Amino acid sequence: MHQRNFQPRDLPASTLNHVLYAFVDVQSDGTVYSNDTKADLGRDKDEERSASSEDNVFGGVQQMYVLKKAHRNLKVLLSIGGWNWSTNFTMAASTATTRSNFAKSAVTLMKDWGFDGIDVDWEYPKDSADADNMVLLLQAIRDELDAYADRYASGYHFQLSMAAPAGSTHYSKLRLSDLGRVVDYINLMAYDYVGIWSSATGHNANLYPNMDTPQATPFNTDDAVNAYLNAGVPANKLVLGMPIYARSFLGASGMGKPYSDVGSANPTLGSWENGVWDYKALSKLDLEIMNDEKAQAQYGICYTSQDIYSYDTPEIVRKKVAYLKERGLGGAMFWEASGDETGENSLVKASFDALGSIDQTTNLLKYPDSRYRNIASNMRQA
């Protein structure tokens, strides 16, 4: 949040149902914890350790609660793991004891922070043992969420979601039917189909394959959606993820062609890692938008430098929303909010407008046993 100068209060909350507050970390013994207390809570680790029940919480957590009060259909989920913090999942999910520790510590953070559920982003279970333990871990979290609701929030359903891969190498290992039974939503990460690892330029998040240029579409979203649905995942639990960033290729003559480099990160210009650009930074580049009708994808070309940027435009987002509605999917998800434009060029707005309506079930504001005074008192004493 600090580095990108984007705060939770900057979210377009009126267009959102859920926010995945990402990420918190997990230790090998299953303990879930904040690895950035300054951003999350407004105090460093030593200050947080000495905090008492008379202390308020600040930082991103306070901002999220304020948003929830203003937008009662906005649910906030504590997202655990992610690409950079998935190392300890195998150990944390491996025994009944570590799974219990995971579930209890995750739900404790959730209720202390005033959130509405848990999201697990394990990238990725590597074998059948991991796949089995993933189901057991999620079931342990579900049970702990229900137990907390029975005690403090009777009748409220705390939500449980997970991030899921779009590549068959990863999803073929998962117990998809069991996962579809345990969780409320499976957020399909239908992006990163190409990148620095690719031998040729290609589409970052194409909906379909293009057999005329197969090197440009090594993966496609439709195949992944079909695999999940055919495995028994309920369509209304599968959420279509879309990227709010571009993948770049330098020195390329076209799609499916060799390239010289992906480009170095330049945060000043909006590139936070090699070959990845915020969507909102692309308007500063001299790009001509090209359309791949067969792949249902677009990309930008800078002819003077022969650079290619593969990304979703508002037009592509609208086509993807039409697709997910036709397939009966549960909705749209974006990674991640800080990269979006504002106004009419916003990808989130394009999705919101195309969906036509969003769920209006209310969030929870009562957390009487939160360790933070302002959360426990509904921000009345903040």
Stockholm file with secondary structure:
# STOCKHOLM 1.0

chainA/1-382         MHQRNFQPRDLPASTLNHVLYAFVDVQSDGTVYSNDTKADLGRDKDEERSASSEDNVFGGVQQMYVLKKAHRNLKVLLSIGGWNWSTNFTMAASTATTRSNFAKSAVTLMKDWGFDGIDVDWEYPKDSADADNMVLLLQAIRDELDAYADRYASGYHFQLSMAAPAGSTHYSKLRLSDLGRVVDYINLMAYDYVGIWSSATGHNANLYPNMDTPQATPFNTDDAVNAYLNAGVPANKLVLGMPIYARSFLGASGMGKPYSDVGSANPTLGSWENGVWDYKALSKLDLEIMNDEKAQAQYGICYTSQDIYSYDTPEIVRKKVAYLKERGLGGAMFWEASGDETGENSLVKASFDALGSIDQTTNLLKYPDSRYRNIASNMRQA
#=GR chainA/1-382 SS CTTTTCCGGGSCGGGCSEEEEEEEEECTTSCEECSCHHHHHSSCHHHHHTCCTTCCCCHHHHHHHHHHHHCTTCEEEEEEECGGGCTTHHHHTSSHHHHHHHHHHHHHHHHHHTCSEEEEECSCCCSHHHHHHHHHHHHHHHHHHHHHHHHHSTTCCCEEEEEEESSHHHHTTSCHHHHHHHCSEEEEECCCSSSTTCSSCCCSSCSSCCTTSGGGCSSCHHHHHHHHHHTTCCGGGEEEEEESEEEEEBSCSSTTSCCSBCCCCBTTTTBCBTTEEEGGGGGGSCCEEEEETTTTEEEEEETTTTEEEECCCHHHHHHHHHHHHHHTCCEEEEECGGGCCCGGGCHHHHHHHHHCCCCCCCCCCCCTTCSSHHHHTTTTTC
#=GC SS_cons         CTTTTCCGGGSCGGGCSEEEEEEEEECTTSCEECSCHHHHHSSCHHHHHTCCTTCCCCHHHHHHHHHHHHCTTCEEEEEEECGGGCTTHHHHTSSHHHHHHHHHHHHHHHHHHTCSEEEEECSCCCSHHHHHHHHHHHHHHHHHHHHHHHHHSTTCCCEEEEEEESSHHHHTTSCHHHHHHHCSEEEEECCCSSSTTCSSCCCSSCSSCCTTSGGGCSSCHHHHHHHHHHTTCCGGGEEEEEESEEEEEBSCSSTTSCCSBCCCCBTTTTBCBTTEEEGGGGGGSCCEEEEETTTTEEEEEETTTTEEEECCCHHHHHHHHHHHHHHTCCEEEEECGGGCCCGGGCHHHHHHHHHCCCCCCCCCCCCTTCSSHHHHTTTTTC
//
